[in-house]
Amino acid sequence: QVQLVESGGGLVQPGGSLKLSCKSSGLRFRFSLYSMAWYRQAPGNHREVVASIGGDGGGGTYYADPVKGRFTISRDNYKNTLDLQMNSLKPEDTAIYYCYGHWIDNYWGQGTQVTVSS
């Protein structure tokens, strides 16, 4: 059974930093084949992509305009993990953040809450 489990969310003041992590279990050596991404969903809004990173097939990295220069996505194919380093956080970054993996099938994590507030 494949699972994606996020961690690292919490409450942070504006201007602060958080690092989200997503641990994959069940994919094992196939993890590197998956394109991975972070999505977020704020109350009343649609789920939107924040950043993505390609798998062995390529694809590079992508960042949504609101987070460019502040967020960094990375992956470790040996540990089967996906990270999102978030710096200079703003109140509008408040949302539930989801890990997502896609190849011949796709998987979602359960989400982790990020709240940016003073």
C-alpha positions as CSV (number, residue, x, y, z in Angstrom):
1,Q,0.0,0.0,0.0
2,V,1.4,3.4,-1.0
3,Q,1.2,6.3,1.5
4,L,2.4,9.8,1.4
5,V,2.7,11.4,4.9
6,E,3.4,15.1,5.4
7,S,5.0,16.7,8.4
8,G,6.4,20.0,9.5
9,G,3.4,22.2,9.4
10,G,2.5,24.6,12.2
11,L,2.0,28.1,13.3
12,V,4.7,30.7,12.3
13,Q,4.9,34.5,12.4
14,P,5.0,36.5,9.2
15,G,8.6,36.5,7.8
16,G,9.3,33.2,9.4
17,S,10.3,29.8,7.9
18,L,9.0,26.3,7.9
19,K,10.2,23.1,6.3
20,L,7.6,20.6,5.2
21,S,8.5,17.0,4.5
22,C,6.7,14.2,2.8
23,K,7.7,10.6,3.4
24,S,6.7,8.0,0.8
25,S,6.2,4.4,1.8
26,G,5.3,1.6,-0.6
27,L,6.9,3.0,-3.7
28,R,10.4,2.0,-2.8
29,F,12.6,2.1,-5.9
30,R,9.8,3.5,-8.0
31,F,9.7,6.8,-6.0
32,S,12.3,8.3,-8.4
33,L,10.0,7.7,-11.3
34,Y,7.3,9.9,-9.9
35,S,6.9,13.6,-10.5
36,M,6.3,15.1,-7.1
37,A,4.6,18.3,-6.1
38,W,3.3,20.4,-3.2
39,Y,-0.3,21.7,-3.4
40,R,-2.1,23.9,-1.0
41,Q,-5.7,24.7,-0.2
42,A,-6.9,27.7,1.8
43,P,-10.4,27.9,3.2
44,G,-12.9,28.7,0.4
45,N,-10.3,28.3,-2.3
46,H,-9.5,25.6,-4.8
47,R,-6.4,23.4,-4.3
48,E,-3.5,24.9,-6.2
49,V,0.0,23.8,-7.1
50,V,2.7,25.4,-5.1
51,A,5.8,23.7,-6.6
52,S,6.7,20.6,-8.5
53,I,9.8,18.6,-9.3
54,G,10.3,16.1,-12.0
55,G,11.1,12.4,-11.7
56,D,13.7,10.4,-13.6
57,G,11.9,11.3,-16.9
58,G,12.9,14.9,-16.4
59,G,10.7,18.0,-16.0
60,G,12.8,20.1,-13.8
61,T,11.3,22.3,-11.1
62,Y,8.3,24.6,-11.2
63,Y,7.1,27.3,-8.8
64,A,3.9,29.2,-8.7
65,D,4.4,32.9,-9.0
66,P,3.3,33.7,-5.4
67,V,6.1,31.6,-3.9
68,K,9.0,32.2,-6.4
69,G,12.1,33.2,-4.6
70,R,10.7,32.2,-1.2
71,F,10.0,28.4,-1.5
72,T,12.4,25.6,-2.5
73,I,11.3,22.1,-3.4
74,S,13.7,19.2,-3.2
75,R,13.6,15.4,-3.1
76,D,15.8,12.6,-1.9
77,N,15.2,9.5,-4.0
78,Y,17.2,7.3,-1.5
79,K,15.1,8.3,1.4
80,N,11.9,8.6,-0.6
81,T,11.2,12.0,0.7
82,L,10.0,15.3,-0.7
83,D,10.7,18.6,1.1
84,L,9.5,22.2,0.8
85,Q,11.5,24.9,2.4
86,M,9.4,27.9,3.0
87,N,11.0,31.2,3.8
88,S,9.6,34.8,4.2
89,L,6.2,33.4,5.0
90,K,3.2,35.6,4.5
91,P,-0.3,35.4,6.0
92,E,-1.6,34.5,2.5
93,D,0.5,31.3,2.6
94,T,-1.9,30.0,5.3
95,A,-3.4,26.8,4.0
96,I,-3.4,23.0,4.2
97,Y,-0.4,21.7,2.2
98,Y,-0.5,18.4,0.4
99,C,2.1,16.2,-1.1
100,Y,1.3,14.7,-4.5
101,G,3.0,12.1,-6.6
102,H,2.3,11.2,-10.2
103,W,3.6,8.7,-12.7
104,I,1.4,5.9,-14.1
105,D,-0.9,6.5,-11.1
106,N,-1.1,9.2,-8.6
107,Y,-1.2,9.6,-4.8
108,W,-2.1,12.4,-2.3
109,G,-1.0,12.8,1.3
110,Q,-3.4,13.7,4.0
111,G,-2.2,17.3,4.3
112,T,-0.5,19.4,7.0
113,Q,-1.7,22.8,8.2
114,V,0.4,25.8,7.8
115,T,-0.7,29.0,9.6
116,V,1.1,32.3,9.2
117,S,-0.1,34.8,11.8
118,S,1.2,37.2,14.4
